[in-house]
Amino acid sequence: MLGLEYQSKRGYIGLEYYGRTIGIKIMPSGIHMGQMESVLKQSDKQSRVHQLEQEFQGKMVLLGVDDLDTFKGVNLKVLAMEQLLKSHRSWIGRAVLVQILNPARGRGRDVEEIEEEIRSSVVRINQELGNSNYTPIVLIDKPLTLAEKAAYYTISEAAIVTAVRDGMNLTPYEYVVCRQGISGSDSSNSPQKSMLVVSEFVGCSPSLSGAIRVNPWNVESTAEAMYEAISVSDFEKEMRHEKHYKYVSTHDVGYWSRSFFQDLERTCADHFRRRCWGIGLGFGFRVVALDPMFRKLNTDAIMNAYGRAKNRAILLDYDGTLMPQSSINKRPSIEVISIVNRLCNDPKNTVFVVSGRGKEDLATWFSPCEKLGIAAEHGYFMRWQVDKEWETHAQNATFGWMQMAEPVMKLYTEATDGSSIERKESALVWHFQDADPSFGSAQAKEMLDHLESVLANEPVVVKSGQYIVEVKPQGVTKGSVAEKIFASMFKNERRADFVLCVGDDRSDEDMFVMIGDAIKAGVILHNKSVFACTVGQKPSRAEYYLDDTVEVINMLENLGDISEDSDTDSGSSS
Ligand SMILES: O=P(O)(O)OC[C@H]1O[C@H](O[C@H]2O[C@H](CO)[C@@H](O)[C@H](O)[C@H]2O)[C@H](O)[C@@H](O)[C@@H]1O
């Protein structure tokens, strides 16, 4: 949604946005039941009902209540009424459309034109199909009180809403409540009837499952729906009314406001313990929420813990962690190779580079680091050290989905100058780092949605990363890499008592989450020497951050020095 990460929570959608969860839920507002009931009790409403019952005696009234504007589809409704009478001539003289036109909220040529159009249709139809005793369409274009409108609702057999675009539109709700009447009155003891014909383009339409739904642009089918509404059996009218009244009366504004406050409390429960920072200017201004425990990684603290530990797990992401994102040459520098080697050569250490990159590049680049473990393609391939075989995540995985994903990526590549496709053994990646930034990210959001729908039934996930959209097999995450490393150390009686995990992007968050799970499961000794660290200050599951790759390299260099010193010490003492 909007290219942002979201989860389906219980009954609503939770958007993850700069460290906060934004809850999104459809709440079809509803009416104020108390207000409606007090209107129904008004004496002038009752007397107006009696007058209208006499005025329309022997007639079946279909009712429209709309504002005078271009979107309400009033003329379409009038034309549908004409069609109903022409197709079912037995209703001529018996069916009447009463159309209440609330005064326009503004004036302008479009309003004048639509008003003129409605009037001339009504005059023409009434002349053609009416007579001195029968007016097929009654247009009421003066302001009415709610009590007067309630009287019209009460005497009408069906309410017709044919808007071509609208918001919620509570006319059908008001109609249903008026047809029910007041509890305790004589009429409310006998079963009530009501029928609704509602445009599919109106907000309330999905909530009224007993309504006859129409596309108002289709005049013939709207006419048939209006005919059905007045001619079905009384029993069916009662059943539909009962269903609607039950929903409308229980889901009023009070219900939805209580529901809203419950959701608000649940969604924000966690926000109170976060620290919020305003960053950026103008349209770029954002509120970022960070955990109060989120802090800069202290070099002394990690060096002390490192020095004390006996079994260390060190998991390092590559791009954005060991390698600056801006670097053109992506090969690790001699300095990085030397630091990684120093860490690997310490027998207390299990060191892994955990990356989304392919295994050939990583193996070539880190070939001087013989004891380094490599997890490539987010862990689809893992190798414990240079002289060991590559392990594959799933032996019998199928990749037929690539033939579905690639044409979609090609479409976006053709339309987005500077973008390209990377084919890995287990994944396909669309890159847009060299495209226009805003167009590239807009295309990426659209493509992500497109791929998710095309691949909905395939065993893959579609993820966005640093200027990439990637399709990869389900279950392949850096989190499962971390899990395997901790489990293997535990099995070999080398349970980790020091964990350093550094990464910069979304895929690395899976490792941070897994570390928490491993602590709970006891696979890692305790959490005093656990350093989950993201690169850059941003919402993260990591407790620590370092500002950039330079700080990461400096910190690793310090740890490498400790290992080298202890190696020298043990060498000299032997
Ligand atoms: O897990 P990482 O080590 O962070 O790797 C993730 C992706 O790295 C590569 O993409 C990145 O580098 C590209 C330039 O070489 C750049 O265009 C892109 O924006 C970066 O995300 C790699 O190509 C991807 O397959 C990895 O998933």
The ligand as a Gaussian input file, in Angstrom:
#p B3LYP/6-31G(d) Opt

LIG

0 1
 O       22.312000      -7.731000       1.488000
 P       23.173000      -6.678000       0.901000
 O       24.640000      -7.011000       0.995000
 O       22.871000      -5.312000       1.471000
 O       22.849000      -6.670000      -0.670000
 C       21.592000      -6.309000      -1.187000
 C       21.624000      -6.124000      -2.689000
 O       22.908000      -5.709000      -3.074000
 C       23.058000      -5.425000      -4.467000
 O       22.327000      -4.258000      -4.730000
 C       22.883000      -3.082000      -4.172000
 O       23.973000      -2.684000      -4.983000
 C       23.619000      -2.251000      -6.310000
 C       24.886000      -1.814000      -7.023000
 O       25.779000      -2.889000      -7.136000
 C       22.663000      -1.069000      -6.207000
 O       22.250000      -0.674000      -7.499000
 C       21.435000      -1.447000      -5.384000
 O       20.646000      -0.284000      -5.209000
 C       21.871000      -1.969000      -4.033000
 O       20.712000      -2.425000      -3.337000
 C       22.660000      -6.587000      -5.312000
 O       22.704000      -6.238000      -6.681000
 C       21.290000      -7.134000      -4.924000
 O       21.053000      -8.343000      -5.606000
 C       21.281000      -7.415000      -3.422000
 O       20.007000      -7.898000      -3.031000

